[in-house]
């Protein structure tokens, strides 16, 4: 029987898998996606995450890719306002690069991600968990960890409430594009007096930028779905730099303000971690990093349960440690996001709340 089955192969699930595999646990990782993604998504590793990756033996490869210092170049209504050098916040790099390094480390430990495996049912008893996949396969494990994101199938199958709020309208469009001719020495932040703006952040080790912008609106005031054409119009409107043409979009998405946290992170032998347990505004760069911290804590808890006498006291440690943290992070990032909204309306300021 597998010791721990992990649903989800993002940074949280992969960190947990490496943590347990290094301790000799028998681990399986499943993911409903057909293959790894190649999207920048969460793009900042905080120092606490780097420390965890040092213990896992992946920090060196990430440090070789990531950037420790960034210069925020701010503009207001098209005019350059100032530059702010930011360092000491960890490493800037694409989330796909982080996941790639973790997958390579995990493969070196004898574990590969099983793609195209969608969780469809969960049952458990005193001996372990039975996870049924959509194709009818049943996997037996002593414990199950749901690290399967904000729309977590694990959480839904358990019926654990995900309390909070989600705004219906998207607050941002986001994606990865190339911008030939635009300096890659700066994290460009253009803000306009109407409260909207656009940011282009060069992703280390690539020739792409992560783009974040206020959504374009149609003649009825409705948000326009993201596309290369809408990205270009938003760039032209805010940056006012003729001759820069955005190309090669590899990721197009929208982001909504989503502030939620679970009422509990454990149901018997099943645990939740990362976005499956808490989602919050991007301000502060705490989304992916909080999930990595969850994984490290859950790894310690499960390792103790697998190698020691176990018992409810051991299993209770994870939720007792991480649920208060998740609750505070959700509240803190909501406050930061409100400050960001105020900042973009003020000349000379801008988003300085961290990396995400």
C-alpha positions in Angstrom: 0.0 0.0 0.0 1.2 3.5 -0.8 2.0 5.5 2.3 0.8 8.9 0.9 -1.2 9.6 -2.2 -0.9 13.2 -3.3 -3.5 14.8 -5.6 -2.0 17.7 -7.5 1.5 18.4 -8.9 1.9 22.1 -8.3 4.5 23.5 -6.0 2.6 22.4 -2.9 2.1 18.8 -4.0 5.6 18.4 -5.4 7.2 19.9 -2.3 5.2 17.5 -0.1 6.2 14.6 -2.3 9.9 15.4 -2.2 9.7 16.0 1.6 8.2 12.5 2.1 10.3 10.7 -0.4 13.4 12.0 1.2 12.2 10.5 4.4 11.7 7.1 2.8 7.9 7.2 2.4 6.2 5.4 -0.5 4.6 8.3 -2.4 2.4 8.6 -5.5 1.5 11.8 -7.2 -1.5 12.1 -9.5 -2.7 15.1 -11.6 -5.8 15.4 -13.7 -3.9 17.5 -16.3 -2.5 15.7 -19.3 1.0 17.2 -19.0 2.9 19.9 -17.1 2.0 23.5 -17.8 4.5 26.2 -19.0 3.0 29.3 -17.3 4.6 31.9 -15.1 1.7 32.0 -12.6 3.0 32.7 -9.1 6.5 34.1 -9.8 8.1 34.8 -6.5 9.8 32.5 -4.0 10.1 34.1 -0.6 13.2 33.3 1.7 11.2 30.8 3.7 10.5 28.8 0.6 14.1 28.9 -0.5 15.1 27.5 2.9 12.7 24.6 2.4 14.1 24.0 -1.1 17.6 24.0 0.3 16.6 21.1 2.6 15.1 19.3 -0.4 18.2 19.8 -2.5 16.7 22.0 -5.2 17.7 25.5 -4.1 20.9 25.5 -6.1 19.2 24.9 -9.5 16.6 27.5 -8.7 19.1 30.1 -7.6 20.9 29.6 -10.9 17.7 30.6 -12.7 16.0 33.1 -10.5 16.7 36.7 -9.9 17.3 38.1 -6.4 16.9 41.7 -7.2 14.4 43.6 -9.3 14.1 47.2 -10.3 10.5 48.5 -10.4 10.2 51.2 -13.0 7.0 53.1 -12.5 5.1 55.3 -14.9 2.1 57.5 -14.4 -0.1 58.5 -17.4 2.8 57.4 -19.6 5.5 59.4 -17.9 8.4 57.8 -16.1 8.1 58.6 -12.4 10.9 56.7 -10.6 12.8 53.5 -10.2 12.8 51.4 -7.0 15.3 48.7 -6.4 13.9 45.7 -4.4 16.0 42.9 -3.0 16.0 40.4 -0.2 12.5 39.2 -0.9 13.7 35.8 -2.3 13.8 34.7 -5.9 11.9 35.9 -9.0 11.2 33.2 -11.6 8.3 31.4 -13.3 6.2 28.9 -11.4 6.7 26.4 -14.2 10.5 26.6 -13.6 10.0 25.8 -9.9 7.8 22.9 -10.7 10.2 21.6 -13.2 13.1 21.6 -10.7 10.9 19.8 -8.1 9.8 17.2 -10.7 13.4 16.5 -11.5 14.3 16.1 -7.9 11.3 13.9 -7.3 12.3 11.7 -10.3 15.7 11.3 -8.8 14.0 9.9 -5.8 12.1 7.4 -7.9 8.8 9.1 -8.2 7.1 10.5 -11.3 3.9 12.4 -11.7 1.0 10.3 -13.0 -0.9 12.6 -15.4 -4.4 12.2 -16.7 -5.5 10.8 -13.3 -8.6 12.5 -12.1 -9.8 11.9 -8.5 -13.5 10.8 -8.5 -14.2 9.3 -5.1 -12.8 9.0 -1.6 -13.5 6.5 1.1 -11.6 5.8 4.3 -11.5 3.7 7.4 -9.1 3.1 10.3 -6.6 1.3 8.0 -6.3 3.8 5.2 -7.9 5.7 2.3 -9.3 4.4 -1.0 -9.1 6.9 -3.8 -11.2 6.1 -6.9 -10.1 7.7 -10.2 -12.4 8.6 -13.0 -11.2 5.6 -15.1 -12.3 3.3 -12.3 -8.8 2.6 -10.9 -8.6 2.4 -7.1 -5.5 3.5 -5.2 -5.1 2.4 -1.6 -3.0 4.6 0.6 -2.5 5.2 4.3 -3.0 8.9 3.8 -4.3 11.2 1.1 -3.2 14.9 0.6 -5.3 17.2 -1.5 -2.9 19.7 -3.1 -5.2 20.2 -6.1 -5.7 23.9 -6.2 -8.5 26.4 -5.5 -11.1 24.3 -7.3 -9.9 21.2 -5.3 -11.7 18.0 -6.2 -10.4 16.6 -2.9 -12.0 19.4 -0.9 -15.3 19.0 -2.7 -15.5 15.3 -2.3 -14.9 15.7 1.4 -17.6 18.4 1.7 -15.4 20.8 3.6 -16.8 24.3 3.5 -14.6 26.9 1.7 -15.7 30.1 3.4 -15.2 33.6 2.0 -16.1 35.5 -1.1 -15.4 35.6 -4.8 -16.0 38.6 -7.1 -18.0 37.8 -10.2 -16.1 40.2 -12.5 -12.4 39.7 -13.3 -10.1 42.2 -11.6 -7.2 41.5 -13.9 -6.1 39.8 -17.1 -2.8 38.0 -17.0 -0.5 36.1 -19.4 2.9 35.4 -20.8 4.1 37.3 -23.9 7.2 38.4 -25.7 7.8 42.1 -26.1 10.8 42.6 -28.4 12.5 46.0 -27.9 11.2 46.5 -24.3 14.0 46.6 -21.7 14.4 43.5 -19.6 16.2 45.3 -16.9 13.1 46.5 -15.2 9.7 45.4 -13.9 7.6 47.9 -15.8 4.6 49.3 -14.0 2.4 51.8 -15.9 -0.5 53.3 -14.0 -3.1 55.7 -15.2 -5.1 58.4 -13.5 -8.4 56.5 -14.0 -7.1 53.8 -11.6 -6.2 51.2 -14.3 -2.8 50.0 -15.3 -0.5 47.4 -16.8 2.7 45.6 -15.6 5.2 43.7 -17.6 7.7 41.6 -15.6 10.6 39.9 -17.4 10.8 36.3 -16.5 14.4 35.2 -15.8 15.8 32.5 -18.0 13.3 33.2 -20.8 12.6 35.9 -23.4 9.0 36.4 -22.1 7.3 38.9 -19.8 4.4 38.2 -17.4 1.7 40.7 -18.2 -0.9 41.8 -15.6 -3.4 44.5 -16.5 -6.8 45.9 -15.7 -9.3 44.2 -18.1 -10.3 46.0 -21.3 -14.0 46.8 -21.4 -16.4 46.8 -24.3 -18.9 49.4 -25.2 -21.3 48.1 -22.5 -18.7 48.3 -19.8 -18.2 44.5 -19.7 -14.7 43.0 -19.5 -13.3 41.7 -22.7 -11.7 38.2 -22.6 -7.9 38.2 -22.8 -6.2 37.9 -26.2 -3.1 39.1 -27.8 -5.1 41.9 -29.4 -6.5 43.1 -26.1 -3.1 42.9 -24.5 -1.7 45.0 -27.3 -4.4 47.6 -27.0 -3.9 47.8 -23.2 -0.2 48.1 -23.6 -0.6 50.9 -26.2 -3.1 52.7 -24.0 -1.0 52.7 -20.8 2.7 52.5 -22.0 2.4 54.8 -24.9 5.6 53.4 -26.5 5.2 53.2 -30.3 6.9 50.4 -32.0 6.6 47.7 -29.3 4.5 44.8 -30.5 3.6 42.0 -28.1 4.0 38.5 -29.6 3.8 34.8 -28.9 1.3 34.6 -26.1 1.8 31.3 -24.3 -0.7 31.9 -21.5 -3.9 34.0 -21.4 -6.0 34.1 -18.3 -8.1 36.2 -16.0 -7.9 36.7 -12.2 -10.8 37.4 -9.9 -10.6 38.6 -6.3 -11.0 35.3 -4.4 -10.8 35.4 -0.6 -11.5 32.0 1.0 -10.3 29.6 3.6 -11.5 26.1 4.7 -13.1 25.5 8.0 -10.8 22.5 8.6 -7.7 21.1 6.8 -8.2 17.5 7.8 -10.9 14.9 7.5 -9.6 11.7 9.1 -6.7 10.5 7.0 -7.2 13.1 4.3 -5.5 16.5 4.4 -5.7 19.7 2.4 -2.8 22.0 1.6 -2.1 25.1 -0.5 -4.8 26.7 -2.6 -7.1 23.7 -1.9 -7.3 25.1 1.6 -6.9 28.9 1.2 -7.0 31.4 -1.7 -6.3 35.1 -1.4 -5.4 38.3 -3.4 -2.0 38.2 -5.1 -0.6 41.2 -3.1 2.3 40.1 -1.0 3.5 37.1 -2.9 2.0 34.7 -0.3 -0.1 32.4 -2.4 2.4 29.8 -3.7 4.7 30.4 -0.8 2.1 29.7 1.9 1.3 26.4 0.0 5.0 25.5 0.1 5.0 26.1 3.9 1.9 24.0 4.2 3.6 21.2 2.4 6.7 21.3 4.6 4.5 21.2 7.7 2.3 18.4 6.4 5.4 16.4 5.4 6.6 16.6 9.0 3.2 15.5 10.3 2.8 12.6 8.0 6.4 11.4 8.4 5.9 11.4 12.2 2.7 9.4 11.7 4.3 6.9 9.4 7.4 6.2 11.5 6.0 6.6 15.0 3.1 5.3 17.0 0.8 7.7 15.2 -2.5 8.6 16.9 -4.8 11.6 16.6 -2.4 13.9 18.5 0.2 13.5 15.8 -2.2 14.1 13.0 -3.8 17.1 14.7 -0.5 19.0 14.7 -0.8 20.0 11.0 -4.1 21.8 11.2 -3.3 23.3 14.6 -0.2 24.8 13.1 -1.3 25.8 9.6 -5.0 26.8 9.8 -4.4 29.9 11.9 -1.6 30.9 9.5 -3.8 30.5 6.5 -6.6 32.5 8.1 -4.2 35.4 8.9 -2.6 35.2 5.4 -6.0 35.6 3.8 -6.8 38.6 6.0 -3.4 40.1 5.5 -3.4 39.8 1.7 -6.9 41.2 1.5 -5.7 44.3 3.4 -2.6 44.5 1.1 -4.8 44.3 -1.9 -6.9 47.3 -0.7 -3.7 49.3 -0.3 -2.6 48.4 -3.8 -5.9 49.6 -5.2 -5.3 53.0 -3.4 -1.6 53.1 -4.5 -2.2 52.8 -8.2 -4.3 56.0 -8.1 -1.4 58.0 -6.6 1.4 59.4 -8.8 4.8 58.1 -7.9 3.6 55.1 -6.0 2.6 51.7 -7.4 2.5 48.1 -6.5 5.3 47.4 -4.0 3.5 44.8 -1.9 5.8 41.9 -3.0 6.2 39.3 -5.6 3.5 36.8 -6.7 
